[in-house]
Amino acid sequence: MTYGGRELSNHLTPAEISNMLGVSDRDVIRLCNQESVPIYNGRIDKNLLIASLRESDYPLPETTEPVLRRLFA
């Protein structure tokens, strides 16, 4: 997947994910705890988080980047 013309890594910081979802860093960490998505060395497995949010039918905020919205469609 690319974002802003650059290839994204699979393990992202809460700040990177919060920018893409349009929520705060604390909300990302809370979501990870709620969905049992581990945070290792300050990084979150993006694909695992997306899969967990899909399974839980988590409502995406209106500010979520369009590229992520397509992953949930």
C-alpha positions as a Markdown table, in Angstrom:
| # | Residue | x | y | z |
|---|---|---|---|---|
| 1 | Met | 0.0 | 0.0 | 0.0 |
| 2 | Thr | 1.2 | 3.5 | -0.7 |
| 3 | Tyr | 0.4 | 6.7 | 1.2 |
| 4 | Gly | 1.3 | 10.1 | -0.2 |
| 5 | Gly | 3.2 | 8.5 | -3.0 |
| 6 | Arg | 5.4 | 6.4 | -0.7 |
| 7 | Glu | 5.3 | 2.8 | 0.3 |
| 8 | Leu | 4.0 | 2.1 | 3.8 |
| 9 | Ser | 5.6 | -0.3 | 6.2 |
| 10 | Asn | 3.4 | -2.9 | 8.0 |
| 11 | His | 4.4 | -1.8 | 11.5 |
| 12 | Leu | 3.5 | 1.8 | 12.3 |
| 13 | Thr | 3.6 | 4.1 | 15.4 |
| 14 | Pro | 0.4 | 5.1 | 17.0 |
| 15 | Ala | 1.0 | 8.6 | 15.7 |
| 16 | Glu | 1.2 | 7.4 | 12.1 |
| 17 | Ile | -2.0 | 5.3 | 12.4 |
| 18 | Ser | -3.8 | 8.2 | 14.2 |
| 19 | Asn | -3.0 | 10.5 | 11.2 |
| 20 | Met | -4.4 | 7.9 | 8.8 |
| 21 | Leu | -7.5 | 7.3 | 10.9 |
| 22 | Gly | -8.1 | 10.9 | 11.9 |
| 23 | Val | -8.2 | 10.1 | 15.6 |
| 24 | Ser | -5.8 | 10.8 | 18.5 |
| 25 | Asp | -2.8 | 8.7 | 19.4 |
| 26 | Arg | -4.6 | 7.8 | 22.7 |
| 27 | Asp | -7.6 | 6.5 | 20.7 |
| 28 | Val | -5.3 | 4.3 | 18.6 |
| 29 | Ile | -3.7 | 2.8 | 21.7 |
| 30 | Arg | -7.2 | 2.4 | 23.3 |
| 31 | Leu | -8.4 | 0.6 | 20.2 |
| 32 | Cys | -5.4 | -1.7 | 20.2 |
| 33 | Asn | -6.1 | -2.6 | 23.9 |
| 34 | Gln | -9.8 | -3.1 | 23.2 |
| 35 | Glu | -9.1 | -5.3 | 20.2 |
| 36 | Ser | -6.2 | -7.1 | 21.7 |
| 37 | Val | -3.8 | -5.9 | 19.1 |
| 38 | Pro | -0.2 | -5.9 | 20.6 |
| 39 | Ile | 2.1 | -2.9 | 20.5 |
| 40 | Tyr | 5.7 | -4.0 | 20.3 |
| 41 | Asn | 8.5 | -1.5 | 20.7 |
| 42 | Gly | 6.1 | 1.3 | 20.1 |
| 43 | Arg | 4.9 | -0.2 | 16.8 |
| 44 | Ile | 1.5 | -1.6 | 15.8 |
| 45 | Asp | 0.9 | -4.2 | 13.0 |
| 46 | Lys | -1.2 | -2.2 | 10.7 |
| 47 | Asn | -2.8 | -5.3 | 9.0 |
| 48 | Leu | -3.7 | -6.9 | 12.3 |
| 49 | Leu | -5.3 | -3.7 | 13.5 |
| 50 | Ile | -7.3 | -3.3 | 10.3 |
| 51 | Ala | -8.4 | -7.0 | 10.4 |
| 52 | Ser | -9.5 | -6.6 | 14.0 |
| 53 | Leu | -11.4 | -3.4 | 13.3 |
| 54 | Arg | -13.2 | -5.0 | 10.3 |
| 55 | Glu | -14.2 | -8.0 | 12.5 |
| 56 | Ser | -15.6 | -5.7 | 15.2 |
| 57 | Asp | -17.5 | -3.5 | 12.6 |
| 58 | Tyr | -15.7 | -0.5 | 14.1 |
| 59 | Pro | -17.3 | 2.7 | 12.7 |
| 60 | Leu | -14.6 | 4.7 | 10.9 |
| 61 | Pro | -14.5 | 8.5 | 11.6 |
| 62 | Glu | -15.3 | 10.8 | 8.7 |
| 63 | Thr | -11.7 | 12.0 | 8.9 |
| 64 | Thr | -10.3 | 8.6 | 7.9 |
| 65 | Glu | -8.1 | 8.7 | 4.9 |
| 66 | Pro | -9.8 | 7.4 | 1.7 |
| 67 | Val | -7.2 | 4.8 | 1.1 |
| 68 | Leu | -8.1 | 3.2 | 4.4 |
| 69 | Arg | -11.8 | 3.5 | 3.8 |
| 70 | Arg | -11.3 | 1.3 | 0.7 |
| 71 | Leu | -9.8 | -1.4 | 2.9 |
| 72 | Phe | -13.0 | -1.5 | 4.9 |
| 73 | Ala | -15.4 | -1.5 | 2.0 |
